[in-house]
Amino acid sequence: MNILLLGSGGRENAISWKLKQSPLCENLYIAPGNAGSAAYGTNVPLSLKDFAGIKQFCLDNNIHILFPGGEDTLVAGIYDFFKGDEQLKHIIVCGPSKEGAQLEGSKAFAKEFMMRHNIPTAAYREFNDSNFDEGVAYLNAQSLPIVLKADGLAAGKGVVIAESHDEAIDAFTTMIKGAQFGEASATVVVEQFLTGIELSVFVMTDGTNYVRLPEAKDYKRIGEGDTGPNTGGMGAISPVPFADPEFMQKIVSQVIEPTVNGLKAENITYHGFIFFGLIKVDGEPYVIEYNCRMGDPETEVVMPRLENDLVEMILKMDAGKLNEVAVTHNPKAACTVMLVSEGYPGDYPKGRIMHGLEQAEGSILFHAGTAQMGDEIITNGGRVLAITSYGEDIKEALATSYKNAEKIGYEGKYYRKDIGFEF
């Protein structure tokens, strides 16, 4: 089968690594890809916003499966674009409809969906310019800290955890009155702050049935000890030690099944991955957020622990037969450490020459922000490289990743040295 994977990050590199292992995968194309994905398929210079260009490529290259890696194309409606086109509708799209993608595309939509289906989540209110003053009064009445979320997609930067009322009101004003994230922050969701420990859970669904992939925990803060600003993710571990069978069963019964059943009950077309960003509070799961695709850097530990043929799973999904799939998880731990550019998550340089990649032993290198320049591999993003290793336990896996993190270099390299510190 010919497959087109959309994206250029570590997530897509890990997915390309997994897809290429399938005997069903004949030709794999990654658009636009990076220096790492070129090892598993052919990088093609398509713009993810150019649906017409994507269409033409699919027709010219007899594509059977379209796999949107990130949320932007899904929220923009690429599923609907393909299924509404006579020339494209036969192509399998591994992702939800535009309406289904609103679980990630709109925080307000997701919250309202959870309320309708009694899915545990933090208490919230939503505000916009029309009730701005009411929002300010509401913020002043809340206990600290306070969580503010831009309703739409804001490239992972639309969440503020305010430690004071002044900080909350400043952020609220900047988002709505200052249009900080454009249309994405025209509506702001103000949410109760929950204290607990977080994890990520993933399922693939055909709209009726679902299968659960290995769970993971990622580390968002730039600084050790979970300090400093949020990033796209500095590392991840799988399995998650505190996600014991009893807790996972609560997630299944209280979160996963009501979500899948709710989507079906509301006739929302959803064929693809659901990412549940969860927090464990006093032994109970609460949903922090939904994503309509796999997470990053969690994919870099989930795919190595997923023992099934991913292409075969996609075919079963398309046929509505995921109930026939028995997912198996590698019993070993997988841990990833992310190398990033200096200055990240703020402004950072690009074009730094990388070295030592060939010296890494016992790890899988998933490229995130890299590019090929002649014979050199250079940095091309804030998060540069995910170093993933297996181990009998988390500590052993991390030790291998850290050993290789020392071998790989470029000017301004930084990484957290305490991934998995709680365990």
DOKOLLO-619920 format. One record per residue (C-alpha): residue number from 1; residue in one letter; y, x, z. Coordinates in Angstrom, 1 decimal, decimal comma, always signed. Last residue first. Example, Ala and Ser with C-alpha at 12.3 -4.5 7.8 and 13.67 -1.06 7.14 Angstrom:
// DOKOLLO-619920
n=2; res=S; y=-1,1; x=+13,7; z=+7,1
n=1; res=A; y=-4,5; x=+12,3; z=+7,8
//
This chain:
// DOKOLLO-619920
n=423; res=F; y=+7,2; x=+10,0; z=+39,8
n=422; res=E; y=+10,9; x=+9,3; z=+40,3
n=421; res=F; y=+11,8; x=+12,4; z=+38,3
n=420; res=G; y=+10,2; x=+11,2; z=+35,1
n=419; res=I; y=+12,8; x=+13,0; z=+33,0
n=418; res=D; y=+14,4; x=+15,6; z=+35,3
n=417; res=K; y=+15,4; x=+18,5; z=+33,0
n=416; res=R; y=+17,8; x=+16,6; z=+30,9
n=415; res=Y; y=+18,6; x=+18,2; z=+27,6
n=414; res=Y; y=+21,5; x=+20,2; z=+26,1
n=413; res=K; y=+21,7; x=+22,4; z=+23,0
n=412; res=G; y=+25,3; x=+23,6; z=+22,2
n=411; res=E; y=+24,3; x=+26,1; z=+19,5
n=410; res=Y; y=+20,8; x=+25,5; z=+18,4
n=409; res=G; y=+17,4; x=+26,2; z=+19,9
n=408; res=I; y=+13,7; x=+25,3; z=+20,2
n=407; res=K; y=+11,6; x=+27,5; z=+22,5
n=406; res=E; y=+13,0; x=+26,1; z=+25,7
n=405; res=A; y=+12,3; x=+22,5; z=+24,7
n=404; res=N; y=+8,8; x=+23,7; z=+23,9
n=403; res=K; y=+8,1; x=+24,4; z=+27,6
n=402; res=Y; y=+9,8; x=+21,2; z=+28,6
n=401; res=S; y=+7,6; x=+19,1; z=+26,4
n=400; res=T; y=+4,5; x=+20,8; z=+27,7
n=399; res=A; y=+5,5; x=+20,4; z=+31,4
n=398; res=L; y=+6,4; x=+16,7; z=+30,6
n=397; res=A; y=+2,9; x=+15,9; z=+29,6
n=396; res=E; y=+1,4; x=+17,6; z=+32,7
n=395; res=K; y=+3,8; x=+15,8; z=+35,0
n=394; res=I; y=+3,2; x=+12,4; z=+33,4
n=393; res=D; y=-0,6; x=+12,6; z=+33,7
n=392; res=E; y=-3,6; x=+13,8; z=+31,8
n=391; res=G; y=-1,1; x=+15,0; z=+29,2
n=390; res=Y; y=+0,3; x=+14,2; z=+25,8
n=389; res=S; y=+3,6; x=+15,6; z=+24,5
n=388; res=T; y=+6,7; x=+14,4; z=+22,7
n=387; res=I; y=+9,8; x=+16,5; z=+21,9
n=386; res=A; y=+12,5; x=+14,2; z=+20,6
n=385; res=L; y=+15,1; x=+16,0; z=+18,5
n=384; res=V; y=+18,8; x=+15,6; z=+17,7
n=383; res=R; y=+20,5; x=+12,9; z=+19,7
n=382; res=G; y=+24,2; x=+13,2; z=+19,0
n=381; res=G; y=+23,7; x=+13,5; z=+15,2
n=380; res=N; y=+23,3; x=+15,8; z=+12,2
n=379; res=T; y=+21,9; x=+19,0; z=+13,6
n=378; res=I; y=+20,7; x=+21,5; z=+10,9
n=377; res=I; y=+17,3; x=+22,3; z=+9,4
n=376; res=E; y=+17,7; x=+25,4; z=+7,1
n=375; res=D; y=+16,0; x=+26,2; z=+3,8
n=374; res=G; y=+18,7; x=+24,4; z=+1,8
n=373; res=M; y=+20,4; x=+22,0; z=+4,2
n=372; res=Q; y=+17,8; x=+19,6; z=+5,6
n=371; res=A; y=+19,2; x=+17,1; z=+8,1
n=370; res=T; y=+18,7; x=+16,3; z=+11,8
n=369; res=G; y=+19,7; x=+13,5; z=+14,2
n=368; res=A; y=+16,4; x=+12,1; z=+15,4
n=367; res=H; y=+13,5; x=+14,3; z=+14,5
n=366; res=F; y=+10,2; x=+13,6; z=+16,2
n=365; res=L; y=+8,5; x=+16,9; z=+17,2
n=364; res=I; y=+4,9; x=+16,3; z=+18,3
n=363; res=S; y=+3,9; x=+18,7; z=+21,1
n=362; res=G; y=+1,1; x=+21,2; z=+21,8
n=361; res=E; y=+2,9; x=+24,2; z=+20,4
n=360; res=A; y=+6,5; x=+24,6; z=+19,4
n=359; res=Q; y=+7,1; x=+27,9; z=+17,6
n=358; res=E; y=+7,7; x=+26,3; z=+14,2
n=357; res=L; y=+10,8; x=+24,5; z=+15,6
n=356; res=G; y=+12,2; x=+27,8; z=+16,9
n=355; res=H; y=+15,6; x=+27,5; z=+15,1
n=354; res=M; y=+18,2; x=+24,9; z=+14,4
n=353; res=I; y=+21,5; x=+25,5; z=+12,5
n=352; res=R; y=+24,4; x=+23,5; z=+13,9
n=351; res=G; y=+25,8; x=+21,2; z=+11,2
n=350; res=K; y=+27,3; x=+18,5; z=+13,5
n=349; res=P; y=+29,7; x=+18,7; z=+16,4
n=348; res=Y; y=+29,9; x=+16,1; z=+19,1
n=347; res=D; y=+32,4; x=+13,4; z=+20,2
n=346; res=G; y=+31,2; x=+11,4; z=+23,3
n=345; res=P; y=+27,6; x=+10,7; z=+24,1
n=344; res=Y; y=+27,2; x=+13,7; z=+23,4
n=343; res=G; y=+29,7; x=+16,6; z=+23,9
n=342; res=E; y=+27,1; x=+19,2; z=+23,2
n=341; res=S; y=+24,3; x=+17,9; z=+20,9
n=340; res=V; y=+21,1; x=+16,4; z=+22,2
n=339; res=L; y=+17,5; x=+17,5; z=+22,8
n=338; res=M; y=+15,4; x=+14,5; z=+23,9
n=337; res=V; y=+12,3; x=+14,9; z=+26,1
n=336; res=T; y=+9,3; x=+12,8; z=+25,4
n=335; res=C; y=+6,3; x=+11,9; z=+27,5
n=334; res=A; y=+2,9; x=+10,6; z=+26,6
n=333; res=A; y=+0,2; x=+9,9; z=+29,3
n=332; res=K; y=-3,4; x=+9,9; z=+28,3
n=331; res=P; y=-5,5; x=+6,7; z=+28,4
n=330; res=N; y=-4,6; x=+6,0; z=+24,7
n=329; res=H; y=-4,0; x=+2,3; z=+24,4
n=328; res=T; y=-6,2; x=-0,1; z=+22,5
n=327; res=V; y=-5,0; x=-3,3; z=+20,9
n=326; res=A; y=-7,6; x=-5,9; z=+20,1
n=325; res=V; y=-6,4; x=-7,7; z=+17,0
n=324; res=E; y=-8,0; x=-11,0; z=+15,9
n=323; res=N; y=-5,3; x=-13,0; z=+17,8
n=322; res=L; y=-2,8; x=-11,2; z=+15,5
n=321; res=K; y=-4,1; x=-13,5; z=+12,8
n=320; res=G; y=-0,9; x=-15,1; z=+11,4
n=319; res=A; y=-1,6; x=-13,5; z=+8,0
n=318; res=D; y=+1,6; x=-11,5; z=+8,1
n=317; res=M; y=+0,8; x=-10,3; z=+11,6
n=316; res=K; y=-2,8; x=-9,3; z=+10,5
n=315; res=L; y=-1,2; x=-7,2; z=+7,7
n=314; res=I; y=+1,2; x=-5,6; z=+10,1
n=313; res=M; y=-1,7; x=-4,7; z=+12,5
n=312; res=E; y=-3,6; x=-3,1; z=+9,6
n=311; res=V; y=-0,5; x=-1,0; z=+8,8
n=310; res=L; y=-0,3; x=+0,1; z=+12,5
n=309; res=D; y=-3,9; x=+1,3; z=+12,7
n=308; res=N; y=-4,7; x=+1,0; z=+16,4
n=307; res=E; y=-4,6; x=+3,8; z=+18,9
n=306; res=L; y=-1,1; x=+3,2; z=+20,3
n=305; res=R; y=-0,4; x=+6,0; z=+22,7
n=304; res=P; y=+1,4; x=+8,2; z=+20,2
n=303; res=M; y=+3,4; x=+5,1; z=+18,9
n=302; res=V; y=+4,6; x=+4,2; z=+22,5
n=301; res=V; y=+5,9; x=+7,7; z=+23,4
n=300; res=E; y=+8,3; x=+8,2; z=+20,5
n=299; res=T; y=+8,9; x=+4,5; z=+20,2
n=298; res=E; y=+10,5; x=+4,7; z=+23,7
n=297; res=P; y=+13,3; x=+6,9; z=+22,5
n=296; res=D; y=+14,4; x=+4,5; z=+20,9
n=295; res=G; y=+13,2; x=+1,0; z=+21,2
n=294; res=M; y=+11,2; x=-1,1; z=+18,8
n=293; res=R; y=+12,8; x=-4,1; z=+17,1
n=292; res=C; y=+14,5; x=-7,4; z=+17,9
n=291; res=N; y=+15,8; x=-6,2; z=+21,2
n=290; res=Y; y=+15,9; x=-8,4; z=+24,3
n=289; res=E; y=+18,0; x=-7,7; z=+27,4
n=288; res=I; y=+18,0; x=-7,4; z=+31,2
n=287; res=V; y=+15,0; x=-9,7; z=+31,6
n=286; res=Y; y=+13,8; x=-10,0; z=+35,2
n=285; res=P; y=+10,4; x=-9,1; z=+36,6
n=284; res=E; y=+9,5; x=-9,6; z=+40,3
n=283; res=G; y=+8,3; x=-7,1; z=+42,9
n=282; res=D; y=+11,5; x=-7,1; z=+44,8
n=281; res=V; y=+13,5; x=-6,6; z=+41,6
n=280; res=K; y=+11,6; x=-5,0; z=+38,7
n=279; res=I; y=+14,0; x=-4,7; z=+35,7
n=278; res=L; y=+13,1; x=-5,5; z=+32,1
n=277; res=G; y=+14,3; x=-4,6; z=+28,6
n=276; res=F; y=+11,8; x=-6,7; z=+26,5
n=275; res=F; y=+11,4; x=-5,4; z=+23,0
n=274; res=I; y=+10,1; x=-8,0; z=+20,5
n=273; res=F; y=+8,4; x=-6,7; z=+17,4
n=272; res=G; y=+7,7; x=-8,5; z=+14,2
n=271; res=H; y=+7,3; x=-11,9; z=+12,6
n=270; res=Y; y=+9,8; x=-14,4; z=+14,2
n=269; res=T; y=+10,8; x=-17,6; z=+12,4
n=268; res=I; y=+12,6; x=-19,8; z=+14,9
n=267; res=N; y=+11,1; x=-23,3; z=+15,0
n=266; res=E; y=+12,5; x=-24,0; z=+18,5
n=265; res=A; y=+9,0; x=-24,5; z=+19,9
n=264; res=K; y=+7,8; x=-21,3; z=+18,2
n=263; res=L; y=+10,6; x=-19,2; z=+19,7
n=262; res=G; y=+9,9; x=-20,7; z=+23,1
n=261; res=N; y=+6,2; x=-20,0; z=+22,9
n=260; res=V; y=+6,9; x=-16,3; z=+22,2
n=259; res=T; y=+9,5; x=-16,1; z=+24,9
n=258; res=P; y=+7,6; x=-18,2; z=+27,5
n=257; res=E; y=+4,5; x=-16,0; z=+26,8
n=256; res=I; y=+6,3; x=-12,7; z=+27,2
n=255; res=V; y=+8,5; x=-13,4; z=+30,3
n=254; res=Q; y=+6,9; x=-15,3; z=+33,2
n=253; res=S; y=+3,2; x=-15,2; z=+32,3
n=252; res=V; y=+3,1; x=-11,7; z=+30,6
n=251; res=I; y=+5,6; x=-10,1; z=+32,9
n=250; res=K; y=+3,8; x=-11,5; z=+36,0
n=249; res=Q; y=+0,5; x=-10,1; z=+34,5
n=248; res=M; y=+2,2; x=-6,7; z=+34,2
n=247; res=F; y=+3,1; x=-6,8; z=+37,8
n=246; res=E; y=-0,5; x=-7,4; z=+38,9
n=245; res=P; y=-1,9; x=-4,8; z=+36,5
n=244; res=D; y=+0,4; x=-2,1; z=+37,8
n=243; res=A; y=+3,7; x=-1,3; z=+36,2
n=242; res=F; y=+4,8; x=+1,1; z=+38,9
n=241; res=P; y=+3,4; x=+4,2; z=+37,1
n=240; res=V; y=+4,9; x=+3,5; z=+33,7
n=239; res=P; y=+2,5; x=+4,6; z=+31,0
n=238; res=S; y=+4,4; x=+6,1; z=+29,1
n=237; res=I; y=+7,5; x=+8,2; z=+29,7
n=236; res=A; y=+10,9; x=+8,4; z=+28,0
n=235; res=G; y=+13,7; x=+10,8; z=+27,3
n=234; res=M; y=+17,5; x=+11,1; z=+27,0
n=233; res=G; y=+18,2; x=+7,6; z=+25,6
n=232; res=G; y=+20,9; x=+6,1; z=+23,5
n=231; res=T; y=+23,4; x=+7,3; z=+26,0
n=230; res=N; y=+24,9; x=+5,9; z=+29,2
n=229; res=P; y=+27,7; x=+7,8; z=+31,0
n=228; res=G; y=+27,2; x=+10,1; z=+34,0
n=227; res=T; y=+24,4; x=+10,1; z=+36,5
n=226; res=D; y=+20,7; x=+9,2; z=+36,4
n=225; res=G; y=+19,6; x=+12,1; z=+38,7
n=224; res=E; y=+20,3; x=+14,5; z=+35,9
n=223; res=G; y=+23,2; x=+13,6; z=+33,6
n=222; res=I; y=+23,3; x=+11,8; z=+30,2
n=221; res=R; y=+22,2; x=+8,4; z=+31,6
n=220; res=K; y=+19,7; x=+6,4; z=+29,5
n=219; res=Y; y=+16,3; x=+7,4; z=+30,8
n=218; res=D; y=+13,4; x=+5,5; z=+29,2
n=217; res=K; y=+10,4; x=+3,8; z=+30,7
n=216; res=A; y=+7,5; x=+2,8; z=+28,6
n=215; res=E; y=+4,9; x=+0,0; z=+28,0
n=214; res=P; y=+2,0; x=+0,4; z=+25,6
n=213; res=L; y=+1,8; x=-2,3; z=+23,0
n=212; res=R; y=+1,1; x=-6,0; z=+23,7
n=211; res=V; y=-0,3; x=-8,3; z=+21,1
n=210; res=Y; y=+1,1; x=-11,6; z=+20,1
n=209; res=N; y=+0,0; x=-15,0; z=+18,7
n=208; res=T; y=+2,2; x=-17,9; z=+17,5
n=207; res=G; y=+5,1; x=-16,4; z=+15,6
n=206; res=D; y=+3,2; x=-13,4; z=+14,2
n=205; res=T; y=+4,1; x=-11,3; z=+17,3
n=204; res=M; y=+4,2; x=-7,6; z=+18,1
n=203; res=V; y=+4,9; x=-6,9; z=+21,7
n=202; res=F; y=+6,9; x=-4,3; z=+23,6
n=201; res=V; y=+7,7; x=-3,7; z=+27,3
n=200; res=S; y=+10,5; x=-1,5; z=+28,5
n=199; res=L; y=+11,0; x=-0,5; z=+32,2
n=198; res=E; y=+13,7; x=-0,6; z=+34,8
n=197; res=I; y=+13,8; x=-0,1; z=+38,6
n=196; res=G; y=+15,7; x=-2,3; z=+40,9
n=195; res=T; y=+19,2; x=-3,6; z=+41,8
n=194; res=L; y=+20,5; x=-6,5; z=+39,6
n=193; res=F; y=+24,2; x=-6,8; z=+38,8
n=192; res=Q; y=+25,1; x=-10,4; z=+38,0
n=191; res=E; y=+26,4; x=-10,8; z=+34,5
n=190; res=V; y=+29,7; x=-11,4; z=+32,6
n=189; res=V; y=+29,0; x=-12,0; z=+28,9
n=188; res=V; y=+31,9; x=-11,2; z=+26,7
n=187; res=T; y=+32,9; x=-13,1; z=+23,5
n=186; res=A; y=+35,2; x=-11,5; z=+21,0
n=185; res=S; y=+33,4; x=-8,3; z=+21,8
n=184; res=A; y=+31,2; x=-8,1; z=+18,7
n=183; res=E; y=+34,0; x=-9,4; z=+16,5
n=182; res=G; y=+35,8; x=-6,1; z=+16,9
n=181; res=F; y=+34,2; x=-3,7; z=+19,4
n=180; res=Q; y=+37,4; x=-2,9; z=+21,4
n=179; res=A; y=+39,1; x=-6,1; z=+20,3
n=178; res=G; y=+42,0; x=-5,3; z=+22,6
n=177; res=K; y=+42,3; x=-8,8; z=+24,0
n=176; res=I; y=+38,6; x=-9,4; z=+24,3
n=175; res=M; y=+37,0; x=-6,0; z=+25,0
n=174; res=T; y=+40,0; x=-4,2; z=+26,4
n=173; res=T; y=+40,8; x=-7,1; z=+28,7
n=172; res=F; y=+37,3; x=-7,3; z=+30,1
n=171; res=A; y=+37,1; x=-3,6; z=+30,5
n=170; res=D; y=+40,5; x=-3,6; z=+32,4
n=169; res=I; y=+39,3; x=-6,6; z=+34,4
n=168; res=A; y=+36,1; x=-4,9; z=+35,5
n=167; res=E; y=+37,8; x=-1,7; z=+36,4
n=166; res=D; y=+40,3; x=-3,6; z=+38,5
n=165; res=H; y=+37,5; x=-5,5; z=+40,2
n=164; res=S; y=+35,8; x=-2,3; z=+41,1
n=163; res=E; y=+32,4; x=-0,6; z=+40,4
n=162; res=A; y=+32,3; x=-1,9; z=+36,8
n=161; res=I; y=+29,0; x=-1,6; z=+34,9
n=160; res=V; y=+30,1; x=-1,7; z=+31,3
n=159; res=V; y=+27,9; x=-2,6; z=+28,3
n=158; res=G; y=+29,1; x=-2,6; z=+24,7
n=157; res=K; y=+28,3; x=+1,1; z=+23,9
n=156; res=G; y=+24,7; x=+0,7; z=+22,5
n=155; res=A; y=+26,0; x=+0,5; z=+18,9
n=154; res=A; y=+28,2; x=-2,5; z=+19,7
n=153; res=L; y=+26,1; x=-5,4; z=+18,5
n=152; res=G; y=+27,4; x=-8,7; z=+19,6
n=151; res=D; y=+28,2; x=-10,4; z=+23,0
n=150; res=A; y=+30,0; x=-7,4; z=+24,5
n=149; res=K; y=+28,4; x=-7,0; z=+28,0
n=148; res=L; y=+30,1; x=-6,9; z=+31,4
n=147; res=V; y=+28,1; x=-6,1; z=+34,5
n=146; res=I; y=+29,8; x=-6,4; z=+37,9
n=145; res=P; y=+29,3; x=-4,0; z=+40,9
n=144; res=L; y=+30,5; x=-5,6; z=+43,1
n=143; res=S; y=+30,7; x=-9,2; z=+44,3
n=142; res=Q; y=+32,4; x=-11,7; z=+42,1
n=141; res=A; y=+35,5; x=-13,7; z=+42,8
n=140; res=N; y=+37,9; x=-11,3; z=+40,9
n=139; res=L; y=+35,7; x=-11,5; z=+37,9
n=138; res=Y; y=+35,8; x=-15,3; z=+37,8
n=137; res=A; y=+39,6; x=-15,3; z=+38,1
n=136; res=V; y=+39,8; x=-12,9; z=+35,1
n=135; res=G; y=+37,3; x=-15,1; z=+33,2
n=134; res=E; y=+39,3; x=-18,3; z=+33,8
n=133; res=D; y=+42,3; x=-16,4; z=+32,4
n=132; res=F; y=+40,4; x=-15,6; z=+29,3
n=131; res=N; y=+39,2; x=-19,1; z=+28,6
n=130; res=S; y=+40,2; x=-19,4; z=+24,9
n=129; res=D; y=+40,1; x=-15,6; z=+24,4
n=128; res=N; y=+36,4; x=-15,5; z=+25,2
n=127; res=F; y=+34,1; x=-15,9; z=+28,2
n=126; res=E; y=+30,4; x=-16,1; z=+29,0
n=125; res=R; y=+28,9; x=-16,7; z=+32,5
n=124; res=Y; y=+25,8; x=-15,1; z=+34,0
n=123; res=A; y=+23,0; x=-15,1; z=+36,6
n=122; res=A; y=+20,5; x=-12,3; z=+36,0
n=121; res=T; y=+17,3; x=-13,1; z=+34,1
n=120; res=P; y=+14,0; x=-14,9; z=+34,8
n=119; res=I; y=+12,7; x=-17,0; z=+31,8
n=118; res=N; y=+13,0; x=-20,7; z=+32,4
n=117; res=H; y=+12,8; x=-21,6; z=+28,7
n=116; res=R; y=+16,2; x=-23,1; z=+28,2
n=115; res=M; y=+17,9; x=-20,5; z=+30,4
n=114; res=M; y=+16,2; x=-17,7; z=+28,5
n=113; res=F; y=+17,5; x=-19,1; z=+25,2
n=112; res=E; y=+21,0; x=-19,5; z=+26,6
n=111; res=K; y=+20,9; x=-15,8; z=+27,8
n=110; res=A; y=+19,7; x=-14,6; z=+24,4
n=109; res=F; y=+22,3; x=-16,6; z=+22,5
n=108; res=A; y=+25,1; x=-15,3; z=+24,8
n=107; res=K; y=+23,9; x=-11,7; z=+24,3
n=106; res=S; y=+24,1; x=-12,2; z=+20,6
n=105; res=G; y=+22,5; x=-9,8; z=+18,0
n=104; res=E; y=+19,5; x=-9,0; z=+20,2
n=103; res=L; y=+17,9; x=-12,4; z=+20,6
n=102; res=Q; y=+20,0; x=-13,2; z=+17,5
n=101; res=A; y=+17,3; x=-11,4; z=+15,5
n=100; res=G; y=+15,3; x=-14,7; z=+15,6
n=99; res=E; y=+18,1; x=-16,5; z=+13,7
n=98; res=K; y=+18,3; x=-13,7; z=+11,1
n=97; res=S; y=+14,6; x=-13,9; z=+10,6
n=96; res=P; y=+12,3; x=-11,5; z=+12,5
n=95; res=G; y=+10,9; x=-8,1; z=+11,5
n=94; res=C; y=+8,1; x=-6,5; z=+9,6
n=93; res=V; y=+8,9; x=-7,9; z=+6,1
n=92; res=I; y=+5,9; x=-8,4; z=+3,9
n=91; res=I; y=+6,8; x=-8,5; z=+0,2
n=90; res=H; y=+5,8; x=-11,7; z=-1,7
n=89; res=K; y=+9,4; x=-13,1; z=-1,2
n=88; res=L; y=+10,9; x=-10,3; z=-3,3
n=87; res=Q; y=+11,3; x=-11,6; z=-6,8
n=86; res=E; y=+11,8; x=-15,2; z=-5,9
n=85; res=D; y=+14,5; x=-14,2; z=-3,3
n=84; res=G; y=+14,8; x=-16,3; z=-0,2
n=83; res=K; y=+12,1; x=-14,5; z=+1,7
n=82; res=F; y=+13,8; x=-11,1; z=+1,0
n=81; res=F; y=+17,3; x=-12,2; z=+2,0
n=80; res=D; y=+16,0; x=-14,1; z=+5,0
n=79; res=Y; y=+14,3; x=-11,0; z=+6,3
n=78; res=I; y=+17,3; x=-8,9; z=+5,6
n=77; res=G; y=+19,5; x=-11,1; z=+7,7
n=76; res=A; y=+22,4; x=-9,1; z=+9,0
n=75; res=V; y=+20,8; x=-9,1; z=+12,5
n=74; res=L; y=+17,7; x=-7,6; z=+10,9
n=73; res=T; y=+19,7; x=-4,9; z=+9,0
n=72; res=D; y=+21,6; x=-3,9; z=+12,1
n=71; res=E; y=+18,6; x=-3,9; z=+14,5
n=70; res=G; y=+16,8; x=-0,8; z=+13,5
n=69; res=G; y=+13,5; x=+0,2; z=+11,9
n=68; res=P; y=+13,4; x=-2,4; z=+9,1
n=67; res=F; y=+9,8; x=-2,2; z=+7,8
n=66; res=L; y=+9,4; x=-3,5; z=+4,2
n=65; res=I; y=+5,8; x=-3,8; z=+3,1
n=64; res=H; y=+4,3; x=-4,2; z=-0,4
n=63; res=I; y=+6,8; x=-2,0; z=-2,4
n=62; res=N; y=+6,1; x=-1,8; z=-6,1
n=61; res=N; y=+8,5; x=+1,2; z=-6,6
n=60; res=D; y=+11,0; x=-0,3; z=-9,0
n=59; res=L; y=+10,9; x=-3,7; z=-7,3
n=58; res=C; y=+11,4; x=-2,3; z=-3,8
n=57; res=F; y=+14,2; x=+0,0; z=-5,1
n=56; res=Q; y=+16,0; x=-2,9; z=-6,7
n=55; res=K; y=+15,9; x=-4,9; z=-3,6
n=54; res=I; y=+17,1; x=-2,1; z=-1,4
n=53; res=G; y=+20,1; x=-1,6; z=-3,8
n=52; res=A; y=+20,9; x=-5,4; z=-3,6
n=51; res=F; y=+20,6; x=-5,2; z=+0,2
n=50; res=D; y=+23,2; x=-2,4; z=+0,4
n=49; res=K; y=+23,9; x=-2,3; z=+4,1
n=48; res=L; y=+21,1; x=+0,0; z=+4,8
n=47; res=S; y=+22,4; x=+2,4; z=+2,2
n=46; res=L; y=+19,7; x=+4,0; z=+0,2
n=45; res=P; y=+19,3; x=+7,8; z=-0,2
n=44; res=V; y=+15,4; x=+8,0; z=-0,3
n=43; res=N; y=+13,3; x=+10,2; z=+1,9
n=42; res=T; y=+9,7; x=+10,5; z=+0,7
n=41; res=G; y=+6,9; x=+10,4; z=+3,2
n=40; res=Y; y=+5,3; x=+12,0; z=+6,2
n=39; res=A; y=+6,9; x=+15,5; z=+6,3
n=38; res=A; y=+10,2; x=+14,1; z=+5,0
n=37; res=S; y=+10,5; x=+12,1; z=+8,2
n=36; res=G; y=+11,4; x=+15,3; z=+10,1
n=35; res=A; y=+14,5; x=+16,3; z=+8,1
n=34; res=N; y=+15,9; x=+12,8; z=+8,2
n=33; res=G; y=+15,2; x=+9,3; z=+6,7
n=32; res=P; y=+17,6; x=+7,4; z=+4,4
n=31; res=A; y=+15,7; x=+5,3; z=+3,8
n=30; res=I; y=+12,0; x=+6,3; z=+4,3
n=29; res=Y; y=+9,4; x=+5,9; z=+1,6
n=28; res=L; y=+5,7; x=+5,8; z=+2,2
n=27; res=N; y=+3,2; x=+5,8; z=-0,6
n=26; res=E; y=-0,5; x=+5,0; z=-0,1
n=25; res=C; y=-0,7; x=+3,6; z=+3,4
n=24; res=L; y=-4,0; x=+1,7; z=+3,9
n=23; res=P; y=-5,7; x=+4,9; z=+5,1
n=22; res=S; y=-3,3; x=+4,7; z=+8,0
n=21; res=Q; y=-2,1; x=+8,0; z=+9,5
n=20; res=K; y=+1,1; x=+7,8; z=+7,4
n=19; res=L; y=+2,2; x=+4,6; z=+9,3
n=18; res=K; y=+2,1; x=+6,5; z=+12,7
n=17; res=W; y=+4,2; x=+9,5; z=+11,6
n=16; res=S; y=+6,6; x=+7,1; z=+9,8
n=15; res=I; y=+7,0; x=+5,1; z=+13,0
n=14; res=A; y=+7,7; x=+8,2; z=+15,0
n=13; res=N; y=+10,3; x=+9,4; z=+12,5
n=12; res=E; y=+11,8; x=+5,9; z=+12,4
n=11; res=R; y=+12,2; x=+5,9; z=+16,2
n=10; res=G; y=+13,7; x=+9,4; z=+16,1
n=9; res=G; y=+16,4; x=+8,2; z=+13,8
n=8; res=S; y=+17,1; x=+7,7; z=+10,1
n=7; res=G; y=+16,3; x=+4,0; z=+9,3
n=6; res=L; y=+14,6; x=+1,7; z=+6,9
n=5; res=L; y=+10,8; x=+2,1; z=+6,2
n=4; res=L; y=+9,6; x=+1,2; z=+2,7
n=3; res=I; y=+5,9; x=+0,9; z=+2,3
n=2; res=N; y=+3,6; x=+1,1; z=-0,7
n=1; res=M; y=+0,0; x=+0,0; z=+0,0
//
